[in-house]
Amino acid sequence: MQTRKLGWTDLNLTTIGLGAWAMGGNGWKFGWGPQDDADSIATIRRANELGINWIDTAAIYGLGHSEEVVGRALKMLATKPIVATKCSRRWDDAGMPYADLNPASLRRECDESLRRLGVEQIDLYQVHWPQPDAAIEEAWGTLADLVKVGKLRYIGVCNFSVSQLMRIRPIHPVASLQPPYSMLVRGVEAETLAYCAANNIGVVAYSPMQKGLLTGKVTREWVESLAADDHRHRDPMFQEPQLGANLALVDGLKQIAQRNGKTAAQLAIAWVLRRAEVTSAIVGARRPSQIEETVAAGDWSLSLDDIASVEMLLAERARV
């Protein structure tokens, strides 16, 4: 699989990165329903065999469980992937997430993530959300200190605006930004992608398949069958009237994919990767078969005709 250089760093990421959000399992506010740890570990191992060289997780995913599962899998791999995780989301005794950018909390989070992952240094450590906004400069300085002592290799951010990136860059170089980016969520195209390219900041896009909506496998019945604690039940994109419009869009995407011998999921990922500013797309998977399908998108360069066809479908979707 092809790789792209992550901003100013010496990390070369495969264009597909394995996302471990769902591997956190259920029992917390933003879970994806029950998940078998054996399936998660098998998926990580299969991604590694297929050449995917990096994995993205977060402390909050499953309230630490995703990191623990990743850590268990790392011990089984002969070739160690680049590991990215996130901080600033804590949870209380009842398991409810809350924001915390306090320096002492960030240092504690870092140590806890190192322990759960079973590594001596985290390759890419990311501020999960810029909340509270007034604390981002002090928080960024704290992470810069953790780089100096060797606990972190590079530091990046998720969900930051351009103005927030401008505020923290003088303190320490920003390795990467992780924003949401898919056919249905295109806000970064306005100014963020151009800013990152101009300032040598890598972009790793999350949810390119929009939580599964763009895979071609979602139906109304499938949505209704989701586990009761699957957070997608609360997502407006999985509810009417948006659900019907999104399913109609995917019907059109399937036709474009099929004429290329591909799947809708592969098309959704390749569409995000069409932008040169995007270093890699984070692709979630819960079973080996899922990553076996989507990995092929990493080497698919969409034709101008296919891109134009997608844009026509998206323009029609926008009118709904």
Phi, psi and omega in degrees: 000143180292156177238159175226143182288134181276097177051228183274357185280177175261016177274129175247108185266141169297151185293346171247128172244145182275124178265134187248021180302305184295339180290350175290343178080196184258189178088011174217167193301323185246034178284168180248021184090179183302144179217130179277124181300325179297321176295319180298313181294320177297324179292317178298317180294321180292320177301319178298317179296326182281355176101001176292124190254011177207154183226141183241128178223193178198151179300323186286340183294109182070021180054051178097343187292322180300315178299320180297317179295316177301317179300319178296319181292322182302325181293341183265353187263129177288322177255113185280129177282164170290133183246126176242136174219183190222157179229177174094356173248112178253180176216149182271185184296338178270002179083013180272128181291148172210160182274141179205111176250017178298133182307317180297320179294319180296318179296321179292318178301317180301313180297321180293321179293319176303317181294312182296321181282339181071035180237161179267341179212137177267128185294316181219116182247125190238137170289119189292314179218143180278062184226127358284147184303321184295345185260002189291327180294313180296320179296317181295322176296324177296316178294324177299322177295324179290333172294316183298326181272000173091004179282333180236141179273307177223156179233143180219187182222161175236144171063024177272148173275169177300317181297325178289322175299319180297328181287326185265340184302323179295340182281316180197142180302140179268118181287321187201158170239135175246102179251161170287137179204120176204178176302333183262351179225098190241019184303328184292344181289339185296309180212338189294314181298317180295319179297316181296319179296318182293334184247017173057044176253125179292153178236120174244110188276134176252158182057047177295336177261011177050059177057029178101346183301327186263014182279342184089002183252356184273133172228170176300321180295321179298317179298316180296334183273356179300149178305148184302328182263014175287123187296343181294341175300333182266359183273122180303333180291341178260012180236155176287147009273353184294324183302312181299318179294322180290322178293324177295320177300314183295326176303318177290322179296324179301321181294319178295317180296315184296326179289348175255004182070029183237180178252165178299322178299315178297322178295316181300319181288313180299327178297317177296320183285353178297337180276125182296336181290340182275120180285314185203156174250130178275121184245115178285147177207145180243345180220152180305322183298329180292315181287332176297326177286309191283340183300331182296340180292338184296338181244014181261115175262114183293142175284162177298325178295319180293319179298318179296322179295319178296317181299323177296318178294321180292325176295321177293320179297322183294339181278350182283000000 
